[in-house]
């Protein structure tokens, strides 16, 4: 099992690195190319569309991966059912989006631009279903190929938009075409692996069962997606597009940082799903070690990003986004929460405890929205940054509390000083060296942090060996 998990992790990581690198470059180019208010409008349309089109996701891909891994039905039957369900939900979501936009915006931004963004989001949803199948059958070696196709396509099309001096709306068209290219390629790969879409395999009773299973995950997905965009939307409704742009430029960058955690989560999730009902101890061990890795890596990354918030903001976006340095310094500390949340939420799905995620996300989202109305009108993107940090931190805290009651052990009392002391030393070293060697001090700070982890015994060779044994351990029913 360990070799399969590690290879899946490598392939998923390669795909995510490529995807995030292209997304990061695209975000930087678009922010620099567009005027600040146009970038604010572009970000607002993207956020509003994502908030409503989240209805089309509805937890389908999470349940699809779990059911394929647990072999509840034939893979083609599961994929066909998921495709049909996502299509129905996408049409409903797009209709709702159009109605809300016509009522709320009153023609200030043309509806066709929003529908273009919705079509792009829907096509992305279908490509994610394909990747869920590959994840479920543990053929993640194809993921970098699909990501490469999408990345090259969006890169070429974005350059074309800039060369033609097109407006922000054409970047949504570029995203739609690149997602379509990835979807066509993904369909061919699945067919070569014996998986195909055949709607004759979809039975009404099976569709209802799939919908019921995905419904609770779906509510969680909808709430999670809206949690990521609530402050962006609040800045538009309670502030202005300029303030929205200053926040979203940094916020998008921080969200895009989830390269390693998403890759690790995608690799570990099928194994945890198989083991969770067969050998809970082994599944809990894999989960605990995965969360620990995310915590230690993200704590160092947060320390370095905080120390160089101004320099990173100016390097990425230029002088016109200088006010965003404040948001960067605040949101840097959201990295540990964002990185740990991925394997934690995946574990809740594997345990079929999605109801807890829904309740927690609903409470956090409601609190964030209420506080946004109270503080954003007066403090703008400064308040939005702190609200985002608080919301993103509460989600993994709630998940950890629940999982610990189920018997999963997380040793945060020892992890916190093991990571906190090296992080503090890293910050001091980076700030002391920054006036002398500039951004190169970040590399020195990183080395200081890694050395500190070994000195505080946060990382050791014996623990790495223990994790290897945990990953290699078969379930009790598999021995």
C-alpha positions as CSV (number, residue, x, y, z in Angstrom):
1,X,0.0,0.0,0.0
2,X,2.8,2.4,0.8
3,X,4.2,2.4,-2.7
4,X,0.8,3.1,-4.2
5,X,0.1,5.9,-1.8
6,X,3.5,7.5,-2.4
7,X,3.2,7.3,-6.2
8,X,-0.3,8.7,-6.0
9,X,1.0,11.5,-3.8
10,X,3.8,12.2,-6.3
11,X,1.5,12.3,-9.3
12,X,-1.1,14.4,-7.4
13,X,1.6,16.7,-6.2
14,X,3.0,17.1,-9.8
15,X,-0.5,17.9,-11.1
16,X,-1.2,20.4,-8.3
17,X,2.2,22.1,-8.6
18,X,1.6,22.6,-12.3
19,X,-1.9,23.8,-11.8
20,X,-1.1,26.2,-8.9
21,X,2.0,27.5,-10.8
22,X,-0.2,28.4,-13.8
23,X,-3.0,29.7,-11.7
24,X,-0.6,31.8,-9.7
25,X,1.0,33.2,-12.9
26,X,-2.4,33.8,-14.4
27,X,-3.6,35.7,-11.3
28,X,-0.5,37.8,-11.3
29,X,-0.7,38.6,-15.0
30,X,-4.4,39.5,-14.8
31,X,-4.0,41.6,-11.7
32,X,-1.1,43.5,-13.4
33,X,-2.8,43.8,-16.8
34,X,-6.2,45.0,-15.6
35,X,-6.9,48.3,-13.8
36,X,-7.6,47.8,-10.1
37,X,-11.3,48.3,-10.4
38,X,-11.6,46.0,-13.4
39,X,-9.7,43.3,-11.4
40,X,-12.2,43.9,-8.6
41,X,-15.1,43.4,-11.0
42,X,-13.4,40.2,-12.4
43,X,-12.9,38.9,-8.8
44,X,-16.4,39.8,-7.8
45,X,-18.0,37.9,-10.8
46,X,-15.8,34.9,-10.1
47,X,-16.7,34.9,-6.4
48,X,-20.4,35.4,-7.0
49,X,-20.5,32.7,-9.6
50,X,-18.6,30.2,-7.4
51,X,-20.9,30.9,-4.5
52,X,-24.0,30.0,-6.5
53,X,-22.5,27.3,-8.8
54,X,-21.4,25.5,-5.6
55,X,-24.9,24.0,-5.8
56,X,-23.7,22.0,-8.8
57,X,-20.9,20.4,-6.9
58,X,-23.2,19.1,-4.2
59,X,-20.6,16.7,-2.7
60,X,-20.8,14.5,-5.8
61,X,-17.1,14.0,-6.4
62,X,-16.3,13.2,-2.7
63,X,-18.9,10.5,-2.7
64,X,-17.9,9.2,-6.1
65,X,-14.3,8.7,-5.0
66,X,-15.3,7.0,-1.8
67,X,-17.8,4.7,-3.5
68,X,-15.3,3.7,-6.2
69,X,-12.6,3.0,-3.5
70,X,-15.1,0.9,-1.5
71,X,-16.4,-0.8,-4.7
72,X,-20.1,-0.2,-3.9
73,X,-21.0,-0.4,-7.7
74,X,-19.4,-0.8,-11.1
75,X,-17.2,2.3,-11.8
76,X,-18.9,3.2,-15.0
77,X,-22.3,3.1,-13.2
78,X,-21.0,5.4,-10.5
79,X,-19.4,7.8,-12.9
80,X,-22.5,7.9,-15.1
81,X,-24.8,8.5,-12.1
82,X,-22.5,11.3,-10.8
83,X,-22.3,12.9,-14.3
84,X,-26.1,12.9,-14.6
85,X,-26.6,14.3,-11.1
86,X,-24.0,17.1,-11.7
87,X,-25.7,18.0,-15.0
88,X,-29.1,18.4,-13.3
89,X,-27.6,20.5,-10.4
90,X,-25.6,22.7,-12.8
91,X,-28.7,23.6,-14.8
92,X,-30.5,24.5,-11.6
93,X,-27.6,26.5,-10.3
94,X,-27.1,28.4,-13.5
95,X,-30.8,29.3,-13.6
96,X,-30.7,30.5,-10.0
97,X,-27.5,32.5,-10.8
98,X,-29.2,34.3,-13.7
99,X,-32.2,35.2,-11.7
100,X,-30.2,36.5,-8.7
101,X,-27.9,38.5,-11.0
102,X,-30.8,40.2,-12.9
103,X,-32.5,41.1,-9.6
104,X,-29.4,42.2,-7.7
105,X,-27.1,43.9,-10.2
106,X,-29.8,45.5,-12.3
107,X,-27.8,45.5,-15.5
108,X,-24.6,47.1,-14.1
109,X,-22.6,44.1,-15.4
110,X,-24.0,42.2,-18.5
111,X,-25.6,38.9,-17.7
112,X,-23.8,37.1,-20.5
113,X,-20.5,37.6,-18.7
114,X,-21.8,35.9,-15.6
115,X,-23.3,33.0,-17.7
116,X,-19.9,32.7,-19.4
117,X,-18.3,32.4,-15.9
118,X,-21.0,29.9,-14.9
119,X,-20.3,27.7,-18.0
120,X,-16.6,27.7,-17.2
121,X,-17.4,26.7,-13.6
122,X,-19.7,23.9,-14.8
123,X,-17.1,22.5,-17.2
124,X,-14.5,22.6,-14.4
125,X,-16.9,20.5,-12.3
126,X,-17.0,17.8,-15.0
127,X,-13.2,17.7,-15.1
128,X,-13.1,17.3,-11.3
129,X,-15.5,14.3,-11.7
130,X,-13.0,12.7,-14.1
131,X,-10.2,13.3,-11.6
132,X,-12.3,11.8,-8.8
133,X,-12.6,8.6,-10.9
134,X,-8.9,8.5,-11.4
135,X,-8.4,9.1,-7.7
136,X,-10.8,6.3,-6.8
137,X,-9.2,3.7,-9.2
138,X,-5.8,5.0,-8.1
139,X,-4.6,6.0,-11.5
140,X,-3.3,9.4,-10.6
141,X,-0.4,9.2,-13.1
142,X,-2.8,10.7,-15.6
143,X,-3.5,13.8,-13.5
144,X,-0.3,15.7,-14.5
145,X,-1.2,15.0,-18.2
146,X,-4.7,16.5,-17.9
147,X,-3.4,19.4,-15.9
148,X,-0.7,20.1,-18.5
149,X,-3.3,20.2,-21.2
150,X,-5.5,22.6,-19.3
151,X,-2.5,24.8,-18.2
152,X,-1.1,25.1,-21.7
153,X,-4.5,25.9,-23.1
154,X,-5.3,28.6,-20.5
155,X,-1.8,30.1,-20.9
156,X,-2.1,30.4,-24.7
157,X,-5.6,31.8,-24.5
158,X,-4.8,34.3,-21.8
159,X,-1.8,35.6,-23.8
160,X,-4.2,35.9,-26.7
161,X,-6.6,38.0,-24.7
162,X,-3.8,40.3,-23.5
163,X,-2.3,40.6,-27.0
164,X,-5.8,41.6,-28.4
165,X,-6.2,44.0,-25.5
166,X,-9.4,42.3,-24.4
167,X,-11.4,43.1,-21.3
168,X,-11.7,41.0,-18.2
169,X,-14.7,39.1,-19.6
170,X,-12.6,37.3,-22.1
171,X,-10.5,35.6,-19.4
172,X,-13.7,33.7,-18.5
173,X,-14.0,32.6,-22.1
174,X,-10.4,31.4,-22.0
175,X,-11.1,29.4,-18.8
176,X,-14.1,27.8,-20.4
177,X,-12.2,26.6,-23.5
178,X,-9.2,25.3,-21.5
179,X,-11.5,23.3,-19.2
180,X,-13.3,21.9,-22.2
181,X,-9.9,20.8,-23.7
182,X,-9.1,19.0,-20.4
183,X,-12.6,17.4,-20.3
184,X,-12.2,16.0,-23.8
185,X,-8.7,14.6,-23.0
186,X,-10.0,13.2,-19.7
187,X,-12.8,11.3,-21.4
188,X,-10.3,9.6,-23.7
189,X,-8.2,8.5,-20.7
190,X,-11.1,7.1,-18.8
191,X,-12.3,5.1,-21.8
192,X,-8.8,3.6,-22.1
193,X,-9.2,2.5,-18.5
194,X,-12.6,0.9,-19.1
195,X,-14.7,3.7,-17.6
196,X,-17.3,5.5,-19.7
197,X,-20.4,7.6,-19.4
198,X,-23.5,5.5,-20.2
199,X,-26.8,7.1,-19.0
200,X,-28.6,3.7,-19.6
201,X,-26.7,2.5,-16.6
202,X,-28.3,5.2,-14.4
203,X,-31.3,3.9,-12.5
204,X,-33.8,6.2,-10.8
205,X,-33.4,4.5,-7.4
206,X,-29.6,4.6,-7.7
207,X,-29.7,8.3,-8.6
208,X,-31.9,9.0,-5.5
209,X,-29.5,7.0,-3.3
210,X,-26.5,8.8,-4.7
211,X,-28.2,12.1,-4.2
212,X,-29.1,11.3,-0.6
213,X,-25.5,10.2,0.1
214,X,-24.0,13.3,-1.5
215,X,-26.6,15.7,0.0
216,X,-24.9,16.1,3.3
217,X,-21.5,16.5,1.7
218,X,-23.1,18.8,-0.7
219,X,-24.3,21.2,2.0
220,X,-20.8,21.2,3.4
221,X,-19.3,21.9,0.0
222,X,-21.7,24.8,-0.6
223,X,-21.0,26.3,2.8
224,X,-17.2,25.8,2.4
225,X,-17.2,27.5,-1.0
226,X,-19.3,30.4,0.4
227,X,-17.0,30.7,3.4
228,X,-14.2,31.3,0.9
229,X,-16.1,34.1,-0.9
230,X,-18.3,35.7,1.8
231,X,-15.7,38.4,2.5
232,X,-15.1,39.1,-1.2
233,X,-18.8,39.5,-1.7
234,X,-19.2,41.6,1.4
235,X,-16.5,44.0,0.2
236,X,-18.4,44.6,-3.0
237,X,-21.8,45.0,-1.3
238,X,-20.5,47.0,1.7
239,X,-17.4,48.6,0.3
240,X,-16.0,49.2,-3.2
241,X,-14.3,47.4,-6.0
242,X,-10.9,48.8,-5.2
243,X,-11.0,47.5,-1.6
244,X,-12.2,44.1,-3.0
245,X,-9.2,44.0,-5.4
246,X,-6.7,44.7,-2.6
247,X,-8.1,41.8,-0.6
248,X,-8.8,39.3,-3.3
249,X,-5.3,39.6,-4.9
250,X,-3.7,38.4,-1.7
251,X,-6.6,36.1,-0.7
252,X,-6.5,34.3,-4.0
253,X,-2.7,33.8,-3.6
254,X,-3.1,32.3,-0.2
255,X,-5.8,29.9,-1.3
256,X,-3.7,28.8,-4.3
257,X,-0.9,27.9,-1.8
258,X,-2.6,24.6,-1.1
259,X,-0.4,22.5,-3.4
260,X,1.1,20.0,-0.9
261,X,-1.9,19.5,1.3
262,X,-4.3,18.9,-1.6
263,X,-1.9,16.4,-3.2
264,X,-1.3,14.6,0.1
265,X,-5.1,14.6,0.9
266,X,-5.9,13.2,-2.6
267,X,-3.3,10.4,-2.2
268,X,-4.3,9.4,1.4
269,X,-8.1,9.7,1.1
270,X,-8.7,6.4,-0.8
271,X,-6.5,4.5,1.7
272,X,-8.3,6.1,4.7
273,X,-11.7,5.3,3.1
274,X,-10.8,1.6,2.7
275,X,-9.3,1.3,6.2
276,X,-11.7,3.4,8.2
277,X,-14.2,0.5,8.7
278,X,-11.7,-2.3,8.7
279,X,-8.8,-1.1,10.8
280,X,-9.6,2.2,12.4
281,X,-6.3,2.4,14.2
282,X,-4.3,2.3,10.9
283,X,-6.6,4.9,9.3
284,X,-6.2,7.1,12.4
285,X,-2.5,6.8,12.3
286,X,-2.3,7.8,8.7
287,X,-4.6,10.8,9.3
288,X,-2.7,12.0,12.4
289,X,0.7,11.9,10.7
290,X,-0.7,13.6,7.6
291,X,-2.1,16.5,9.7
292,X,1.2,16.8,11.6
293,X,3.1,17.1,8.4
294,X,0.8,19.8,7.1
295,X,1.0,21.7,10.5
296,X,4.8,21.7,10.6
297,X,5.3,22.7,6.9
298,X,2.6,25.4,6.9
299,X,3.8,26.9,10.2
300,X,7.2,27.6,8.6
301,X,5.6,28.9,5.4
302,X,3.4,31.2,7.4
303,X,6.3,32.6,9.4
304,X,8.3,33.4,6.2
305,X,5.3,34.9,4.4
306,X,4.5,37.1,7.4
307,X,8.1,38.4,7.5
308,X,8.2,39.2,3.8
309,X,4.5,40.2,3.3
310,X,5.4,43.6,1.8
311,X,8.2,42.3,-0.4
312,X,6.1,39.4,-1.8
313,X,3.1,41.6,-2.5
314,X,5.2,44.1,-4.4
315,X,7.1,41.4,-6.3
316,X,4.0,39.6,-7.4
317,X,1.6,42.5,-8.1
318,X,3.6,45.7,-8.3
319,X,3.4,49.0,-6.6
320,X,-0.3,49.6,-7.3
321,X,-1.2,46.8,-4.9
322,X,1.0,48.1,-2.1
323,X,-2.0,48.3,0.3
324,X,-2.5,44.6,0.0
325,X,0.6,44.0,2.1
326,X,-1.5,44.3,5.2
327,X,-3.9,41.6,4.0
328,X,-0.9,39.4,3.2
329,X,0.6,39.7,6.7
330,X,-2.7,38.7,8.3
331,X,-3.7,35.9,5.9
332,X,-0.2,34.4,6.1
333,X,-1.3,32.9,9.5
334,X,-4.3,31.2,7.8
335,X,-1.9,28.8,6.1
336,X,-1.8,26.2,8.9
337,X,-5.6,26.1,9.2
338,X,-6.1,25.9,5.4
339,X,-3.5,23.2,5.0
340,X,-4.7,21.0,7.8
341,X,-8.4,21.3,6.9
342,X,-8.1,19.3,3.7
343,X,-7.1,15.9,5.2
344,X,-9.4,16.6,8.2
345,X,-12.5,17.2,6.0
346,X,-11.6,14.2,3.9
347,X,-11.5,12.0,7.0
348,X,-15.0,13.2,8.0
349,X,-16.3,12.2,4.5
350,X,-14.6,8.8,4.8
351,X,-16.2,8.2,8.2
352,X,-19.6,9.4,6.8
353,X,-19.8,12.1,9.4
354,X,-20.4,15.0,6.9
355,X,-23.3,16.3,9.1
356,X,-20.7,17.6,11.6
357,X,-18.9,19.6,8.8
358,X,-22.3,21.1,7.7
359,X,-23.2,22.3,11.2
360,X,-19.7,23.7,11.8
361,X,-19.5,25.5,8.5
362,X,-23.0,26.9,8.8
363,X,-22.2,28.4,12.2
364,X,-18.8,29.9,11.1
365,X,-20.3,31.3,7.8
366,X,-23.2,32.9,9.7
367,X,-20.9,34.5,12.2
368,X,-18.5,35.7,9.5
369,X,-21.4,37.3,7.6
370,X,-22.8,39.0,10.7
371,X,-19.4,40.4,11.6
372,X,-18.8,41.5,8.0
373,X,-21.8,43.7,8.1
374,X,-20.6,45.2,11.4
375,X,-16.9,45.9,10.5
376,X,-16.3,45.9,6.7
377,X,-18.2,49.2,6.1
378,X,-15.8,51.0,8.5
379,X,-12.6,49.0,8.0
380,X,-12.8,47.6,4.5
381,X,-10.3,44.9,3.5
382,X,-8.5,45.1,6.8
383,X,-11.6,43.7,8.5
384,X,-12.1,41.2,5.8
385,X,-8.6,39.8,6.3
386,X,-9.1,39.2,10.0
387,X,-12.5,37.7,9.5
388,X,-11.1,35.3,6.9
389,X,-8.3,34.3,9.3
390,X,-10.7,33.6,12.1
391,X,-13.1,31.6,9.9
392,X,-10.5,29.5,8.3
393,X,-9.0,28.7,11.7
394,X,-12.2,27.7,13.4
395,X,-13.0,25.0,10.7
396,X,-10.1,22.6,11.4
397,X,-10.4,23.3,15.2
398,X,-13.9,22.0,15.1
399,X,-12.9,19.0,13.0
400,X,-10.0,18.1,15.3
401,X,-12.3,18.3,18.3
402,X,-14.8,15.9,16.7
403,X,-12.2,13.4,15.4
404,X,-10.4,13.3,18.8
405,X,-13.8,12.2,20.3
406,X,-13.9,9.4,17.8
407,X,-10.5,8.2,18.9
408,X,-8.1,9.9,16.5
409,X,-5.1,11.3,18.4
410,X,-3.6,14.7,17.6
411,X,-0.8,15.8,19.8
412,X,-1.1,19.6,19.3
413,X,0.2,20.3,22.9
414,X,3.6,19.0,21.8
415,X,3.4,20.0,18.2
416,X,2.7,23.7,19.0
417,X,6.1,24.4,20.8
418,X,7.9,22.0,18.4
419,X,6.8,24.2,15.5
420,X,6.3,27.5,17.3
421,X,9.9,27.9,18.7
422,X,11.6,27.3,15.3
423,X,9.0,29.6,13.6
424,X,9.9,32.4,16.1
425,X,13.6,31.9,15.5
426,X,13.0,31.8,11.8
427,X,11.2,35.2,11.9
428,X,14.0,36.8,14.0
429,X,16.7,35.5,11.7
430,X,14.8,36.6,8.5
431,X,14.0,40.1,9.9
432,X,17.6,40.6,11.0
433,X,19.1,39.5,7.6
434,X,16.4,41.2,5.4
435,X,18.1,44.6,5.4
436,X,21.3,43.1,4.3
437,X,20.5,40.4,1.8
438,X,16.8,41.1,0.9
439,X,14.6,38.2,-0.2
440,X,17.5,35.8,0.1
441,X,16.9,36.0,3.9
442,X,13.7,34.0,3.3
443,X,15.8,31.0,2.3
444,X,18.0,31.3,5.3
445,X,14.9,31.6,7.5
446,X,13.6,28.4,5.9
447,X,16.8,26.5,6.7
448,X,16.7,27.8,10.3
449,X,13.1,26.6,10.7
450,X,13.9,23.1,9.3
451,X,17.0,22.8,11.6
452,X,14.8,23.9,14.5
453,X,12.3,21.2,13.8
454,X,15.0,18.5,14.2
455,X,16.3,20.2,17.3
456,X,12.9,20.3,19.0
457,X,12.3,16.7,17.8
458,X,9.3,17.8,15.7
459,X,10.7,15.8,12.9
460,X,12.9,12.7,13.4
461,X,14.0,9.8,11.3
462,X,12.2,7.3,13.6
463,X,8.9,9.1,13.0
464,X,9.4,9.0,9.3
465,X,9.9,5.2,9.6
466,X,6.8,5.0,11.8
467,X,4.7,6.8,9.1
468,X,6.0,4.4,6.5
469,X,4.9,1.4,8.6
470,X,1.5,3.0,9.2
471,X,1.0,3.6,5.4
472,X,2.2,0.0,4.6
473,X,-0.1,-1.6,7.3
474,X,-2.9,-3.5,5.7
475,X,-6.4,-3.5,7.2
476,X,-7.3,-6.3,9.5
477,X,-9.6,-7.8,6.9
478,X,-6.9,-7.6,4.3
479,X,-4.3,-9.6,6.2
